[in-house]
């Protein structure tokens, strides 16, 4: 049973955890109110970092593109994701899910992943799972993409959380305009 089947089988009160990959801006910069996209494929995560042509070139030579473009491996926990099957279509040409059409949010026959994420966020979902989506900038990789709306739903096995017993004094945020 894969992680998506487990999501469908579990009750909505018990969150499902998925190991996913992210390329691009560090996840540490992700804030509430934003949407963070992750993938079940390291290849898809890789093309979202830096220059996609360079990623594929390094990979074709047998190199490890992650040496040049780090990919973060994270664990995502979602209790109520909106699940869509893209049926192998591109992330900008997904058949509009019936729930979205029925709600009157759009009358388009095809939508992009951001429209799906916006609708899901407005309708109280904690994320989106788009199965079988053709992803990546110029790539032809079909994978599952996951949108997360709340940073609290993400943890990283590579980052240790400090123990709660450690007391730290508050640090004033630095105003970047005041730096030399």
C-alpha positions in Angstrom: 0.0 0.0 0.0 1.5 3.4 -1.0 1.2 6.6 1.0 -1.7 7.9 -1.0 -3.7 4.6 -0.5 -2.9 5.0 3.2 -4.3 8.5 3.2 -7.5 7.3 1.7 -7.8 4.4 4.1 -7.2 6.4 7.3 -9.7 8.4 9.3 -9.5 12.1 8.9 -8.5 12.4 12.6 -5.2 10.6 12.2 -2.7 12.5 10.0 -0.8 10.7 7.3 2.9 11.2 7.0 4.7 11.3 3.7 8.4 11.6 2.8 8.7 14.2 0.1 11.3 16.2 -1.7 11.8 20.0 -2.2 14.1 21.9 -4.4 14.4 25.7 -4.6 14.3 28.2 -1.9 15.1 26.6 1.5 12.0 25.4 3.4 13.2 27.4 6.4 11.8 30.5 4.6 8.3 29.0 4.3 5.7 31.0 6.3 2.0 30.5 7.0 -0.3 31.9 4.4 2.0 30.7 1.6 1.8 27.4 -0.4 4.8 25.1 -0.5 5.0 22.6 -3.3 6.8 19.3 -2.8 7.2 16.1 -4.8 7.4 12.3 -4.5 10.2 12.5 -7.1 13.7 13.7 -6.5 13.9 14.3 -10.2 11.0 16.8 -10.1 12.4 18.5 -7.0 15.7 18.8 -8.8 14.3 20.6 -11.9 12.8 23.2 -9.6 16.3 24.1 -8.4 18.6 26.3 -10.4 19.0 25.5 -14.1 17.0 22.5 -15.1 19.2 21.8 -18.1 22.2 21.7 -15.9 20.4 19.3 -13.5 19.7 16.8 -16.3 23.2 17.2 -17.8 24.9 16.4 -14.5 22.5 13.4 -14.1 23.2 12.2 -17.7 26.9 12.1 -16.9 26.3 9.9 -13.9 26.9 12.7 -11.4 24.9 13.5 -8.4 23.0 16.8 -9.1 22.3 17.1 -5.4 25.9 18.0 -4.9 25.2 21.2 -6.8 21.5 21.7 -6.1 20.6 20.5 -2.7 17.3 18.8 -2.4 15.6 18.8 1.0 14.0 15.6 2.2 11.1 16.3 4.5 8.2 14.6 6.2 4.8 16.1 5.7 1.8 15.3 7.9 -1.7 16.1 6.4 -5.0 15.3 8.1 -7.4 16.6 5.4 -5.7 16.9 2.0 -7.7 17.6 -1.2 -6.8 14.8 -3.6 -6.8 15.2 -7.4 -5.7 12.9 -10.2 -4.1 14.9 -13.0 -4.2 11.8 -15.3 -0.7 12.4 -16.6 -1.4 16.0 -17.6 0.9 18.9 -17.0 0.6 20.9 -13.7 -0.8 23.8 -15.7 -3.4 21.7 -17.6 -5.1 19.5 -15.0 -8.8 18.5 -15.6 -10.9 20.6 -13.2 -11.9 18.5 -10.3 -15.7 18.2 -10.0 -15.8 19.7 -6.5 -14.1 22.9 -7.8 -16.5 23.2 -10.7 -19.5 22.4 -8.6 -18.6 25.1 -6.1 -18.7 27.8 -8.9 -15.0 28.7 -8.3 -14.3 28.3 -12.0 -16.1 27.1 -15.1 -12.9 26.1 -16.9 -12.4 22.5 -18.0 -8.7 22.6 -17.1 -6.9 24.5 -14.3 -3.3 24.8 -13.0 -2.1 23.4 -9.6 -2.1 26.9 -8.0 -5.8 27.3 -8.7 -6.5 23.9 -7.1 -4.3 24.9 -4.1 -6.1 28.3 -3.7 -9.5 26.6 -3.8 -8.4 23.9 -1.3 -7.0 26.5 1.1 -10.3 28.6 1.0 -12.3 25.4 1.6 -10.5 24.3 4.7 -8.2 21.6 3.4 -4.7 21.5 5.0 -3.0 20.6 1.7 -3.4 19.2 -1.8 -2.2 15.9 -3.3 -2.1 16.0 -7.1 -1.5 12.4 -8.3 0.0 11.5 -11.6 1.0 15.0 -12.6 3.5 15.9 -15.3 5.9 18.1 -13.4 9.1 20.1 -13.6 10.3 23.0 -15.8 10.7 21.4 -19.2 10.8 17.9 -17.7 8.7 14.9 -18.5 8.4 13.2 -15.1 5.1 12.0 -13.9 5.0 12.1 -10.1 2.7 13.2 -7.3 2.9 16.8 -6.1 1.9 17.9 -2.6 1.0 21.4 -1.5 1.3 22.3 2.1 -0.3 25.4 3.6 1.1 25.4 7.1 4.8 25.1 8.1 3.7 23.1 11.2 2.8 20.2 8.8 6.4 19.9 7.8 9.3 18.3 9.6 12.7 17.4 8.4 14.6 14.2 9.4 17.8 16.1 8.7 17.2 18.9 11.2 17.2 18.2 14.9 14.7 20.1 17.0 16.3 21.4 20.1 15.0 20.0 23.4 12.2 22.0 25.0 14.3 22.3 28.2 16.8 24.6 26.4 15.9 28.2 27.3 17.0 30.9 24.8 16.7 34.6 25.3 14.6 36.3 22.7 16.5 37.8 19.7 15.4 41.0 18.1 14.8 40.6 14.3 17.3 42.4 12.1 16.1 45.0 9.8 17.9 44.3 6.4 17.7 48.0 5.5 19.8 48.8 8.6 22.7 46.4 7.8 25.9 47.8 6.3 
